[in-house]
Amino acid sequence: MSAYGQAAETLAPARQIVLLYDGAMRRIKEARRALEQGQVNERYVAVEKARAIIEALQACLDHERGGEIARNLDRIYTYVAFRLQRINLRGEVAVCDELVLRLGELRASWAQIAGLSTVQAGAPPAPGARARTPSPGTALTI
């Protein structure tokens, strides 16, 4: 079984979403660096990976049970996908910064739902901070 398959079976859904946000933001930061260094192919690959993550998040929305939250997330993901295209078309570093900020806000909300620290991946937690781990059977539908 792949690491992704194991993660999907053992991590609570909200925690999986947090990890997806981390991945999308990491890819957008890679695109930003590539833009600054004039690496067109690397920028394109990073943006496409970020776009694939956003499309996966969007595809998992449950519009029947998620109601207004699902509709709002759908709009946000559509907007993010549109802005990602702009990075490849226009090479605007400011768009990268905007998307990292927006996705970071969403990530913080999902981290709170998951009972995780709102510290982004790779950053050490605050002294004395403890992350709650939700039970694996906890289902989250948006």
C-alpha positions, 0 to 999 in steps of 0.5 A: 500500500502506498503512503498516500493510501495509508494516510487516507485510511489513518488520518481524519478527513479534516487533517487530510484537508490541512495536509492538502492545503500545506501541499498547495501552499508549498507548490505555490511558494515553489512557483514564486521562487521559480518566477523570481529565478526565471525558471519557466518550466519549474514554475509551470510544474509547481502551479500545475501541482497546486492546481491539481490539489485545489481541483481535488479539494473541490471535487470532494465537496459534498454539496448536498450535506455541505450546504452554504459552506460547500458552495462558498468553498466551491467558489473559493476553489474556482477563484484560486484555480483562476488565479493560478492560471494567472501565475502561468500566464502573467508571471505575477509574484503578487498572485503567489503571495495572495494565494498563499495568504488566502489558502493559509487562512483556510488552512488555519480554519481546517486545522482548528476543526481538526484540533491541530495547531494552526502553525504551518507545516515545517514550523515548530509548535509554540512552547507548551502547545499540544495538538489534539488528534481526532479519532480516525473514525471521525467523519467530516463532510463539506 
